[in-house]
């Protein structure tokens, strides 16, 4: 799977379908596009990020390879790590 424009993209062998997997790199790029490295991530931000992932996948006609629960857990884990680093080191 290769990264392209912040997406982790896989393509069917015949080139007809694309899928996307979201991860920490994607979340950080999107988070920092409108925020500062010193901004903590609250629960409403995590919900908004999940909604953005779904919206982007639908807009690009990409199938998300993660279940909703897996994507939500990945966002929560990333946000927890971000907030922990922010509270202990100052900036992620």
Secondary structure, DSSP 4 states (H G I P E B T S, - for coil): -EEETTEEEEE-TTS--EEEE--HHHHHHHHHTSS-TT----HHHHHHHHHHHHHHHHHTT-EESS-HHHHHHHHHHHHHHHHHHHHHHS--
